[in-house]
């Protein structure tokens, strides 16, 4: 726990100097607050912008932040120094993952406050956002581990986040896109946030993708570790 706490505190401190990571946690919550209060269109669904940006947040923030942190520290040989100090790879990943998760939950709290969620609705919203964040976080970890430096990590994470973030939004306007989006977990998260029941298809798609992503993560870690 001491090593994990050290990694966690290190990431908190480094965030203030890393604008690439910091902006991931701030951008969508701020946009949601602005749009929620500035745009009022007749017949617009309740909390339209909060729910829209929540899904985009899940598809982009955890993945980009996790991959950016790991790839940057690999490039700068920070991980090698940490290993020499007695921090194992698993301890580093747990500490960094916990940091990214908590930061994402802070953004989630901003969304929830802007949407005025309370009681059971608030608990349900946080559980859905937590599930989506964990899946994206693991995917970001796999991308960061597989990448030699920040540039190669960005070249992978940017197109992936574009697909994950924008598919649920585009599915509202095109049936063919919607049919494709149904096979990606952000679309299932979007359906849940918008009030759909957690049916078997939703659970099956999310769990199947989570297992595939976890498998990709484990293969990447066993093949390359944090070297």
PEKA-V372550 format. One record per residue. RES is the residue in three letters. BURIAL is b if it has 24 or more other ideal C-beta (glycine too) atoms within 12 Angstrom, else e. Layout:
RES/BURIAL  RES/BURIAL
This chain:
UNK/e  UNK/e  UNK/e  UNK/b  UNK/e  UNK/e  UNK/b  UNK/b  UNK/e  UNK/b  UNK/b  UNK/b  UNK/e  UNK/b  UNK/b  UNK/e  UNK/e  UNK/b  UNK/e  UNK/b  UNK/b  UNK/b  UNK/e  UNK/b  UNK/b  UNK/b  UNK/b  UNK/b  UNK/b  UNK/e  UNK/b  UNK/b  UNK/b  UNK/e  UNK/b  UNK/b  UNK/e  UNK/e  UNK/e  UNK/e  UNK/e  UNK/e  UNK/e  UNK/e  UNK/e  UNK/e  UNK/b  UNK/b  UNK/b  UNK/b  UNK/b  UNK/b  UNK/b  UNK/b  UNK/b  UNK/b  UNK/b  UNK/b  UNK/b  UNK/b  UNK/b  UNK/b  UNK/b  UNK/b  UNK/b  UNK/b  UNK/b  UNK/b  UNK/b  UNK/b  UNK/b  UNK/b  UNK/b  UNK/b  UNK/e  UNK/e  UNK/e  UNK/b  UNK/b  UNK/e  UNK/e  UNK/b  UNK/e  UNK/e  UNK/e  UNK/e  UNK/b  UNK/e  UNK/b  UNK/e  UNK/b  UNK/b  UNK/b  UNK/b  UNK/b  UNK/b  UNK/b  UNK/b  UNK/b  UNK/b  UNK/b  UNK/b  UNK/b  UNK/b  UNK/b  UNK/b  UNK/b  UNK/b  UNK/b  UNK/b  UNK/b  UNK/b  UNK/e  UNK/b  UNK/b  UNK/e  UNK/b  UNK/e  UNK/e  UNK/e  UNK/e  UNK/e  UNK/e  UNK/e  UNK/b  UNK/b  UNK/e  UNK/b  UNK/b  UNK/b  UNK/b  UNK/b  UNK/b  UNK/b  UNK/b  UNK/b  UNK/b  UNK/b  UNK/b  UNK/b  UNK/b  UNK/b  UNK/b  UNK/b  UNK/b  UNK/b  UNK/b  UNK/e  UNK/e  UNK/b  UNK/e  UNK/e  UNK/b  UNK/b  UNK/e  UNK/b  UNK/b  UNK/e  UNK/e  UNK/b  UNK/b  UNK/e  UNK/b  UNK/b  UNK/b  UNK/b  UNK/b  UNK/b  UNK/b  UNK/b  UNK/b  UNK/e  UNK/e  UNK/e  UNK/e  UNK/e  UNK/e  UNK/e  UNK/e  UNK/e  UNK/b  UNK/b  UNK/e  UNK/b  UNK/b  UNK/b  UNK/b  UNK/b  UNK/b  UNK/b  UNK/b  UNK/b  UNK/b  UNK/b  UNK/e  UNK/e  UNK/e  UNK/e  UNK/e  UNK/e  UNK/e  UNK/b  UNK/e  UNK/e  UNK/b  UNK/b  UNK/e  UNK/e  UNK/b  UNK/b  UNK/e  UNK/e  UNK/b  UNK/e  UNK/e  UNK/b  UNK/b  UNK/e  UNK/e  UNK/b  UNK/b  UNK/e  UNK/e  UNK/e  UNK/e  UNK/b  UNK/e
